[in-house]
Amino acid sequence: MRGKQAEKGTVIVFVALMLPFLILFAGVAIDIGRAYLYKSYMQNAADAAALAGAETVSGQKARLVTGTDVPVLGQYIKTEPSTKADNGAKRFLAMDTGSTWNNEGQNITTELRKEINLKKNSPVLKNRAVNYYYKVTLSDDMEFQYAAMFLPKALMPKDWKVKVEAWAMANNNPLAGIDLLTQMSEVAAADTYSTFQDLQAYYKGKSYDHIKAISFTNPGPAYHADGTRQEVFSMDGTAAINNNMKKLLINFKPDITATQKLTGNWDLDKVLNMSNDDVRQYFSDHGMKITNWQLIDSSGNIIETKEGGTEWWGKFYDKLKKNFGETVAATLLNARIASIINVINPYEVRDVENLSADEVSYSVYTDSPNELDPMFVRIESEEYNTASGSNWVTNTVRDIQINIKETADNTGKSIITGKYLYRPIAFFYDGPVGEDNERGVGRKSRTLTFNLEADFRGILYAPNSPVHVIGNNHKFSGIIIAQSIVDAEGNIIPMPEEQNADTNGELQSFYTQMGLGDAQYDDFGIVRLTVYDDPQKDVVYLTSRAKITL
């Protein structure tokens, strides 16, 4: 009996001695269980956040992938700012109600990679992401709440973190979120010559006269006996010298040269209300001269041509007074230069299949050679303070008018194939260059007039200009992007904020005010409007609207 009682006593003592350790191990097990549960909770949040971020930035459905599935950085895999993806992930990161791992981003890291296809041909598609990979990493310090009740602080585990990672991948819609204004800007940059110097650089080794011949360049503004200053550019699709080119440049010759940089976004309005003597003194004080001119008599004969020549304002005024009389001379030196672009004959669609890769454009829909073969025409921005030797040359801000002449109808189709016979024309004009080398800021564009004397297919991209359309009851197919649409007096013509069944009547009224017989949207494969599946008649976009066509 005594032995059994002794054994019972021993067990009790043993249990008493082991109980703290049993409770400790139970506490540690509970702590570890809590950690696994918390890690599962964090993983769910990271997974959801990664999926949401990838879908936000791509516009497509995303799926979870492992880190080993993510391609490493290289020529085709690049990092990209993750702000947009992060904004999409935020609603799931907010699941952290305790504000621990979501404490002002201290325990959150994200990364966005994009996979691009450098072999894309369309400038709108090139360097756009083919796939997006988005990572969310969450971490948090884990406390041993139960174990801490039994162990001294010195024996407690330190810096034990719960960390989770999630990668999501989404195929990209290359134009998702790319607004129409951005797309048009990229096409203008890639498919047009912005300056005469760019044209010369491209045709390196060719003579100056050759470069002039393949662009549209006059000796200078023409001073006419009727008191007008004009530069007329004639685009003739039957002219062999340029009808086979992908892109054309309309080049404005400078009309002012100065020995010192002009300031304050100088333009003619600075001297419009001055007397002749004051204007003469102003030009002299600033070292300014007249440059590049033609004098034309009342019969259209050239009296004098000076390309590159310069003359002081006073001497040039005396020259004009001698040829045209005092009243006309004063009018000419204060008159705006009208840059008139006449499209005389349409340009036939070229044999795209047999042209070199750099001589054709590529459809934004298929990234293959564009059979419509659009022609890109850059209207050069009026330069400001461009260095020329020891002098500076400047163009005064122009009055620009584009006339689609009666013989320039480019809407005809082949009876046999049903395909278009002529190329759509895309005009690009950024507006005058300002003092800080910006467009739309500083020197403001004057109204650009778009006059249809025939039906026309094309694009007018003039985001920094008021545009006045004279439709003459003709049909227009294409896009117009403008700062605003104005009437003959410069009053803004309002248009509906969007195109739908309820606003079609308002849109038709809007086009009627512009004199259009019919208006139909077409992007000719150059860009893609992503806000409407079928935009129908909505062809005119003010700059503010072009920015939100998501």
C-alpha positions as CSV (number, residue, x, y, z in Angstrom):
1,M,0.0,0.0,0.0
2,R,2.7,2.3,1.0
3,G,4.4,1.8,-2.5
4,K,1.3,2.6,-4.4
5,Q,0.7,5.7,-2.3
6,A,4.2,6.8,-3.0
7,E,3.7,6.4,-6.7
8,K,0.6,8.5,-6.5
9,G,2.5,11.1,-4.7
10,T,5.2,11.0,-7.3
11,V,2.8,11.5,-10.2
12,I,1.2,14.4,-8.5
13,V,4.5,16.0,-7.9
14,F,5.6,15.3,-11.5
15,V,2.3,16.8,-12.9
16,A,2.8,19.8,-10.7
17,L,6.3,20.2,-11.9
18,M,5.3,19.8,-15.6
19,L,2.1,21.8,-15.6
20,P,3.8,25.1,-16.3
21,F,5.6,23.6,-19.2
22,L,2.4,22.0,-20.5
23,I,0.6,25.4,-20.2
24,L,3.6,27.1,-21.9
25,F,3.6,24.6,-24.8
26,A,-0.2,25.0,-25.1
27,G,0.3,28.8,-25.3
28,V,3.0,28.5,-27.9
29,A,0.7,26.2,-29.9
30,I,-2.1,28.7,-29.6
31,D,0.3,31.5,-30.7
32,I,1.5,29.5,-33.7
33,G,-2.1,28.7,-34.6
34,R,-3.0,32.4,-34.4
35,A,0.0,33.2,-36.6
36,Y,-1.2,30.7,-39.2
37,L,-4.7,32.0,-39.1
38,Y,-3.4,35.6,-39.4
39,K,-1.1,34.7,-42.2
40,S,-4.1,33.1,-44.0
41,Y,-6.0,36.3,-43.5
42,M,-3.2,38.4,-44.8
43,Q,-2.6,36.1,-47.8
44,N,-6.3,36.4,-48.8
45,A,-5.9,40.2,-48.6
46,A,-2.7,40.2,-50.6
47,D,-4.2,37.9,-53.2
48,A,-7.3,40.1,-53.6
49,A,-5.2,43.3,-53.7
50,A,-2.9,41.8,-56.4
51,L,-5.8,40.7,-58.6
52,A,-7.5,44.1,-58.2
53,G,-4.3,46.0,-59.0
54,A,-3.5,44.0,-62.1
55,E,-7.1,44.3,-63.4
56,T,-7.1,48.1,-62.7
57,V,-4.0,48.8,-64.7
58,S,-4.8,46.4,-67.5
59,G,-8.5,46.7,-68.0
60,Q,-8.6,42.8,-68.2
61,K,-9.4,39.9,-65.9
62,A,-6.4,38.9,-63.8
63,R,-5.3,35.6,-62.3
64,L,-2.9,34.6,-59.5
65,V,0.6,33.3,-60.5
66,T,3.6,32.2,-58.5
67,G,6.8,34.1,-58.4
68,T,8.5,31.5,-60.6
69,D,6.0,32.3,-63.3
70,V,7.0,36.0,-63.4
71,P,9.6,36.8,-66.1
72,V,12.8,38.5,-64.9
73,L,13.6,42.1,-65.9
74,G,15.1,42.5,-69.3
75,Q,14.6,44.1,-72.7
76,Y,11.0,43.0,-72.9
77,I,10.2,43.1,-69.2
78,K,10.3,46.5,-67.6
79,T,9.2,48.0,-64.3
80,E,6.6,50.7,-64.3
81,P,5.2,53.1,-61.7
82,S,2.5,51.2,-59.8
83,T,0.3,54.1,-58.6
84,K,-2.6,53.1,-60.8
85,A,-2.4,49.5,-59.7
86,D,-2.0,50.5,-56.1
87,N,-5.2,52.6,-56.2
88,G,-7.0,49.5,-57.4
89,A,-5.6,47.4,-54.6
90,K,-6.4,49.9,-51.8
91,R,-9.9,48.6,-51.1
92,F,-8.6,45.2,-50.3
93,L,-5.6,46.5,-48.3
94,A,-8.1,48.3,-46.2
95,M,-9.2,44.9,-44.8
96,D,-6.5,45.5,-42.2
97,T,-8.9,47.0,-39.6
98,G,-6.1,47.2,-37.0
99,S,-3.9,49.4,-39.1
100,T,-0.9,47.3,-38.5
101,W,0.5,46.0,-41.7
102,N,-1.4,48.8,-43.5
103,N,0.2,51.5,-41.4
104,E,0.9,54.2,-44.0
105,G,2.4,51.6,-46.3
106,Q,5.3,50.8,-43.9
107,N,4.6,47.1,-44.1
108,I,3.3,47.0,-47.7
109,T,5.4,46.8,-50.8
110,T,4.2,46.6,-54.4
111,E,5.8,46.1,-57.7
112,L,4.5,46.4,-61.3
113,R,6.2,44.9,-64.3
114,K,5.0,45.1,-67.9
115,E,5.9,42.8,-70.7
116,I,6.1,44.7,-74.0
117,N,6.4,43.8,-77.6
118,L,9.1,45.9,-79.2
119,K,8.2,44.5,-82.6
120,K,4.8,46.3,-82.8
121,N,4.6,48.6,-85.8
122,S,1.9,51.1,-84.9
123,P,3.2,54.0,-82.8
124,V,0.1,53.8,-80.6
125,L,0.7,50.1,-79.8
126,K,4.5,50.1,-79.6
127,N,5.9,49.9,-76.1
128,R,2.4,49.3,-74.7
129,A,2.2,46.4,-72.2
130,V,1.3,43.0,-73.6
131,N,1.0,41.6,-70.1
132,Y,1.1,43.1,-66.6
133,Y,2.5,41.4,-63.5
134,Y,1.7,43.0,-60.1
135,K,3.0,42.0,-56.7
136,V,1.7,42.8,-53.2
137,T,3.9,41.9,-50.2
138,L,2.5,42.3,-46.7
139,S,4.4,41.8,-43.4
140,D,3.6,42.3,-39.7
141,D,5.3,41.6,-36.4
142,M,3.8,38.6,-34.5
143,E,3.4,38.7,-30.8
144,F,3.6,35.6,-28.5
145,Q,0.7,36.8,-26.2
146,Y,0.2,33.4,-24.4
147,A,3.9,32.4,-24.2
148,A,4.7,35.9,-22.7
149,M,2.6,34.9,-19.7
150,F,5.1,32.2,-18.7
151,L,8.5,33.1,-20.2
152,P,10.7,35.9,-19.1
153,K,11.1,38.7,-21.7
154,A,14.7,37.6,-22.4
155,L,13.6,34.2,-23.6
156,M,10.8,35.4,-25.9
157,P,11.4,35.1,-29.7
158,K,12.3,38.5,-31.3
159,D,11.4,39.9,-34.8
160,W,9.1,37.0,-35.6
161,K,7.3,38.4,-38.7
162,V,4.4,37.0,-40.6
163,K,5.0,37.8,-44.3
164,V,3.0,37.0,-47.4
165,E,3.4,37.7,-51.1
166,A,1.0,37.5,-54.0
167,W,1.6,38.0,-57.8
168,A,-1.2,38.5,-60.2
169,M,-0.9,38.6,-64.0
170,A,-3.3,40.1,-66.6
171,N,-3.2,40.3,-70.4
172,N,-3.4,43.9,-71.3
173,N,-5.8,45.8,-73.5
174,P,-3.1,48.1,-75.0
175,L,-5.5,51.0,-75.3
176,A,-7.3,50.7,-72.0
177,G,-7.2,54.1,-70.4
178,I,-5.2,55.7,-73.3
179,D,-7.2,58.7,-74.2
180,L,-7.7,59.9,-77.7
181,L,-5.6,63.0,-77.2
182,T,-2.6,61.0,-76.1
183,Q,-3.0,58.5,-79.0
184,M,-3.1,61.4,-81.6
185,S,-0.1,63.0,-80.0
186,E,1.9,59.8,-80.3
187,V,0.9,59.4,-84.0
188,A,1.9,63.0,-84.6
189,A,5.3,62.4,-83.0
190,A,6.0,59.2,-84.8
191,D,4.5,59.7,-88.2
192,T,5.2,63.4,-89.1
193,Y,8.1,65.7,-89.4
194,S,7.8,68.5,-86.8
195,T,10.3,70.9,-88.3
196,F,12.1,71.6,-91.6
197,Q,15.3,70.7,-89.7
198,D,13.9,67.2,-88.9
199,L,13.1,66.7,-92.6
200,Q,16.6,67.7,-93.5
201,A,18.1,65.3,-91.0
202,Y,16.0,62.4,-92.3
203,Y,17.2,63.1,-95.9
204,K,20.8,63.6,-94.9
205,G,23.0,64.4,-97.8
206,K,20.2,65.8,-100.0
207,S,20.4,69.4,-101.2
208,Y,18.4,72.2,-99.7
209,D,16.4,72.6,-102.9
210,H,15.5,68.9,-102.8
211,I,14.2,69.1,-99.2
212,K,12.2,72.2,-100.2
213,A,10.8,70.3,-103.2
214,I,9.5,67.3,-101.2
215,S,7.9,69.5,-98.6
216,F,5.8,72.6,-99.0
217,T,8.1,75.6,-98.5
218,N,7.6,79.1,-100.0
219,P,10.4,81.7,-100.4
220,G,8.5,83.6,-97.8
221,P,5.2,85.4,-97.1
222,A,3.8,87.2,-100.2
223,Y,3.0,90.9,-99.7
224,H,0.1,91.7,-102.1
225,A,-1.1,95.0,-103.7
226,D,-4.5,94.4,-102.0
227,G,-3.0,94.7,-98.5
228,T,-2.9,91.0,-97.7
229,R,0.1,88.9,-96.5
230,Q,-0.2,85.3,-97.5
231,E,1.6,82.0,-97.9
232,V,-0.3,79.6,-100.2
233,F,0.5,75.9,-100.1
234,S,-1.0,73.8,-102.8
235,M,-1.4,70.0,-102.2
236,D,-1.9,68.3,-105.5
237,G,-2.3,64.5,-105.4
238,T,-1.3,64.3,-109.0
239,A,2.1,66.0,-108.4
240,A,4.7,63.2,-108.8
241,I,7.2,64.8,-106.4
242,N,5.3,64.2,-103.2
243,N,2.2,62.1,-103.9
244,N,4.0,58.9,-103.0
245,M,5.3,60.1,-99.6
246,K,3.9,58.8,-96.3
247,K,4.2,62.1,-94.5
248,L,4.4,65.7,-95.6
249,L,5.5,69.0,-94.0
250,I,4.0,72.4,-94.5
251,N,6.9,74.7,-93.6
252,F,6.4,78.3,-92.5
253,K,9.3,80.6,-93.4
254,P,10.3,83.1,-90.6
255,D,9.2,86.7,-91.1
256,I,11.1,88.3,-88.2
257,T,14.8,88.2,-87.3
258,A,16.4,89.8,-84.3
259,T,19.8,90.3,-82.7
260,Q,18.5,89.6,-79.3
261,K,15.9,87.1,-78.0
262,L,12.4,88.3,-78.0
263,T,10.6,88.2,-74.6
264,G,7.1,88.1,-73.3
265,N,5.8,85.8,-76.0
266,W,6.2,88.6,-78.5
267,D,3.8,88.8,-81.4
268,L,2.2,91.4,-83.7
269,D,-0.3,92.5,-81.1
270,K,2.6,94.3,-79.3
271,V,2.8,96.9,-82.1
272,L,-0.7,97.0,-83.6
273,N,-1.8,100.3,-82.0
274,M,1.5,102.1,-82.4
275,S,2.2,104.8,-84.9
276,N,4.6,104.0,-87.8
277,D,7.3,106.0,-86.1
278,D,6.9,104.2,-82.9
279,V,6.9,100.8,-84.6
280,R,10.1,101.8,-86.5
281,Q,11.8,102.7,-83.2
282,Y,10.5,99.6,-81.4
283,F,12.0,97.3,-84.2
284,S,15.3,99.2,-84.1
285,D,15.6,99.1,-80.3
286,H,15.1,95.3,-80.4
287,G,17.4,94.7,-83.4
288,M,14.4,93.3,-85.3
289,K,14.2,93.1,-89.1
290,I,11.8,91.8,-91.8
291,T,13.0,88.6,-93.5
292,N,11.9,86.2,-96.3
293,W,9.4,88.0,-98.5
294,Q,7.8,88.2,-101.9
295,L,6.2,91.4,-103.3
296,I,3.3,90.7,-105.7
297,D,1.6,93.5,-107.9
298,S,-2.1,93.7,-108.6
299,S,-1.7,91.5,-111.7
300,G,-0.1,88.7,-109.7
301,N,3.4,89.4,-111.0
302,I,6.4,89.0,-108.6
303,I,8.1,92.4,-108.1
304,E,10.8,91.1,-105.8
305,T,11.7,87.9,-103.9
306,K,14.1,87.8,-100.9
307,E,14.6,84.4,-99.4
308,G,16.9,84.7,-96.4
309,G,17.4,88.5,-96.9
310,T,16.7,91.0,-94.1
311,E,15.6,94.6,-94.0
312,W,15.1,97.1,-91.3
313,W,11.4,97.9,-90.7
314,G,11.7,101.5,-91.9
315,K,13.5,100.6,-95.1
316,F,11.0,97.8,-95.8
317,Y,8.1,100.1,-95.1
318,D,9.6,102.6,-97.7
319,K,9.9,99.7,-100.2
320,L,6.3,98.8,-99.7
321,K,5.2,102.5,-99.9
322,K,7.0,102.9,-103.2
323,N,5.3,99.9,-104.8
324,F,1.9,100.0,-103.2
325,G,1.3,103.4,-101.7
326,E,1.4,104.6,-98.1
327,T,-2.0,103.2,-97.0
328,V,-1.4,99.7,-98.3
329,A,2.2,99.7,-96.9
330,A,0.9,100.5,-93.4
331,T,-1.8,97.8,-93.7
332,L,0.7,95.2,-94.9
333,L,3.1,95.5,-92.0
334,N,0.3,95.2,-89.5
335,A,-1.6,92.4,-91.3
336,R,-1.5,88.8,-90.0
337,I,0.1,86.4,-92.4
338,A,-2.6,84.0,-93.7
339,S,-1.2,80.6,-94.3
340,I,-3.6,79.0,-96.8
341,I,-3.5,75.3,-97.5
342,N,-5.4,74.2,-100.6
343,V,-5.9,70.5,-101.2
344,I,-6.4,70.6,-105.0
345,N,-6.6,66.9,-106.0
346,P,-6.9,63.8,-103.9
347,Y,-4.0,61.4,-103.3
348,E,-4.5,57.9,-104.7
349,V,-4.0,54.9,-102.4
350,R,-0.5,53.5,-102.9
351,D,0.5,49.9,-103.5
352,V,1.0,49.4,-99.8
353,E,2.1,45.7,-100.2
354,N,5.1,46.7,-102.3
355,L,6.3,49.7,-100.2
356,S,9.1,49.5,-97.6
357,A,8.2,49.1,-94.0
358,D,9.0,52.7,-93.1
359,E,6.9,54.1,-95.9
360,V,3.6,52.7,-94.8
361,S,1.4,53.2,-91.7
362,Y,0.1,50.4,-89.6
363,S,-3.4,49.7,-88.4
364,V,-4.0,50.2,-84.7
365,Y,-6.5,47.3,-85.0
366,T,-4.3,44.7,-86.7
367,D,-0.8,46.1,-86.5
368,S,-0.4,45.2,-90.1
369,P,0.1,47.6,-93.1
370,N,-2.9,49.9,-93.3
371,E,-4.6,49.4,-96.6
372,L,-6.4,52.8,-96.2
373,D,-2.9,54.3,-96.5
374,P,-3.6,57.6,-94.6
375,M,-1.4,60.6,-95.4
376,F,0.1,62.4,-92.5
377,V,0.5,66.2,-92.9
378,R,2.3,68.3,-90.2
379,I,1.5,72.0,-90.2
380,E,4.7,73.3,-88.7
381,S,4.3,75.3,-85.4
382,E,5.3,78.9,-85.7
383,E,8.9,79.0,-84.4
384,Y,10.0,81.4,-81.7
385,N,13.6,82.5,-81.0
386,T,15.3,79.9,-83.1
387,A,19.0,80.4,-83.4
388,S,20.3,81.4,-86.8
389,G,24.0,82.2,-86.7
390,S,24.3,85.2,-84.3
391,N,20.6,86.1,-84.8
392,W,17.2,84.8,-83.7
393,V,14.4,84.1,-86.1
394,T,10.7,84.1,-85.3
395,N,7.4,83.5,-87.0
396,T,4.5,85.7,-86.1
397,V,1.3,83.7,-85.3
398,R,-0.5,82.8,-88.5
399,D,-4.1,82.8,-89.6
400,I,-4.4,79.2,-90.9
401,Q,-7.0,78.0,-93.4
402,I,-7.3,74.6,-94.9
403,N,-9.4,74.4,-98.0
404,I,-10.6,71.1,-99.4
405,K,-11.2,72.2,-103.0
406,E,-14.1,71.0,-105.2
407,T,-11.7,68.7,-107.1
408,A,-10.2,67.1,-103.9
409,D,-13.1,64.8,-103.0
410,N,-11.3,61.7,-101.6
411,T,-14.5,59.6,-100.8
412,G,-14.6,57.7,-104.1
413,K,-14.6,53.8,-104.2
414,S,-13.7,51.3,-106.9
415,I,-16.8,49.9,-108.6
416,I,-15.0,46.5,-108.9
417,T,-13.4,46.0,-105.5
418,G,-15.5,48.4,-103.4
419,K,-12.3,49.8,-101.8
420,Y,-11.4,53.4,-101.4
421,L,-9.4,54.9,-104.3
422,Y,-8.0,57.8,-102.3
423,R,-6.1,58.3,-99.1
424,P,-7.6,60.0,-96.0
425,I,-5.5,63.0,-94.9
426,A,-4.6,63.6,-91.3
427,F,-3.6,67.2,-90.5
428,F,-1.6,67.9,-87.3
429,Y,-1.1,71.4,-85.9
430,D,0.1,72.0,-82.3
431,G,-0.2,75.8,-82.4
432,P,2.6,78.4,-82.2
433,V,5.7,77.9,-80.1
434,G,5.8,80.0,-76.9
435,E,8.7,81.6,-75.1
436,D,9.2,78.5,-73.0
437,N,9.0,76.2,-76.0
438,E,5.5,75.1,-75.3
439,R,2.4,74.8,-77.4
440,G,-0.9,76.2,-76.2
441,V,0.8,78.2,-73.5
442,G,2.3,81.7,-74.0
443,R,1.6,82.6,-77.6
444,K,-1.9,81.5,-78.3
445,S,-3.2,80.0,-81.6
446,R,-5.5,82.0,-83.7
447,T,-8.6,80.4,-85.1
448,L,-7.9,77.6,-87.6
449,T,-10.5,77.6,-90.4
450,F,-11.4,74.2,-92.0
451,N,-13.3,74.9,-95.2
452,L,-15.0,72.0,-97.2
453,E,-15.7,72.6,-100.8
454,A,-16.1,68.9,-101.4
455,D,-16.9,65.7,-99.3
456,F,-13.8,64.7,-97.3
457,R,-12.3,61.9,-95.3
458,G,-9.7,62.9,-92.8
459,I,-8.6,64.0,-89.4
460,L,-7.9,67.5,-88.0
461,Y,-5.8,67.4,-84.8
462,A,-5.5,70.9,-83.5
463,P,-5.7,70.5,-79.7
464,N,-4.5,74.0,-78.9
465,S,-6.6,75.9,-81.5
466,P,-10.1,77.2,-81.8
467,V,-11.5,75.6,-85.0
468,H,-14.0,77.1,-87.3
469,V,-15.6,74.6,-89.7
470,I,-17.3,75.8,-92.9
471,G,-19.1,72.7,-94.1
472,N,-20.9,74.1,-97.1
473,N,-23.4,71.1,-96.8
474,H,-20.6,68.6,-97.5
475,K,-20.1,65.2,-95.8
476,F,-17.2,64.8,-93.4
477,S,-15.9,61.4,-92.3
478,G,-13.2,61.4,-89.6
479,I,-12.2,63.1,-86.3
480,I,-11.7,66.7,-85.3
481,I,-9.9,67.4,-82.1
482,A,-9.9,71.1,-81.1
483,Q,-9.5,73.4,-78.2
484,S,-13.0,74.6,-79.1
485,I,-15.4,74.8,-82.1
486,V,-16.3,78.4,-82.9
487,D,-18.5,80.2,-85.4
488,A,-17.4,82.9,-87.8
489,E,-17.4,85.5,-85.0
490,G,-15.4,83.4,-82.6
491,N,-18.3,82.4,-80.4
492,I,-18.0,78.8,-79.0
493,I,-20.5,76.4,-80.4
494,P,-21.5,74.1,-77.5
495,M,-21.9,70.4,-78.1
496,P,-23.3,67.5,-76.0
497,E,-21.0,65.9,-73.5
498,E,-21.5,62.5,-75.0
499,Q,-23.1,60.7,-77.9
500,N,-26.1,58.5,-77.3
501,A,-29.7,58.0,-78.5
502,D,-30.9,61.0,-76.4
503,T,-28.2,63.4,-77.8
504,N,-28.2,62.5,-81.5
505,G,-30.6,65.3,-82.2
506,E,-28.4,67.8,-80.4
507,L,-25.3,66.5,-82.3
508,Q,-27.1,66.9,-85.6
509,S,-27.9,70.5,-84.7
510,F,-24.3,71.0,-83.7
511,Y,-23.1,69.7,-87.1
512,T,-25.7,71.8,-88.9
513,Q,-24.3,75.0,-87.2
514,M,-21.0,74.0,-88.9
515,G,-22.7,73.6,-92.2
516,L,-22.0,69.9,-92.5
517,G,-24.4,67.8,-94.6
518,D,-23.4,64.7,-92.7
519,A,-20.8,63.7,-90.2
520,Q,-19.5,60.2,-89.5
521,Y,-16.8,59.0,-87.1
522,D,-13.8,57.2,-88.6
523,D,-10.3,56.8,-87.3
524,F,-8.9,55.2,-90.4
525,G,-7.0,52.7,-88.3
526,I,-4.7,55.4,-86.9
527,V,-6.1,55.6,-83.4
528,R,-9.0,54.0,-81.5
529,L,-11.8,55.6,-79.6
530,T,-12.3,53.4,-76.5
531,V,-15.2,55.2,-74.8
532,Y,-17.9,54.2,-77.4
533,D,-18.4,50.9,-79.1
534,D,-20.2,52.7,-81.9
535,P,-19.6,56.5,-81.9
536,Q,-21.7,57.0,-85.1
537,K,-21.9,60.7,-85.7
538,D,-19.8,61.9,-82.8
539,V,-16.7,63.1,-84.8
540,V,-15.8,66.3,-83.1
541,Y,-13.9,66.3,-79.8
542,L,-12.9,69.3,-77.7
543,T,-9.6,68.9,-75.9
544,S,-11.3,68.3,-72.5
545,R,-13.4,65.5,-74.0
546,A,-10.5,63.9,-75.7
547,K,-8.8,63.5,-72.4
548,I,-11.6,61.4,-70.9
549,T,-12.2,59.0,-73.7
550,L,-11.3,56.0,-71.5
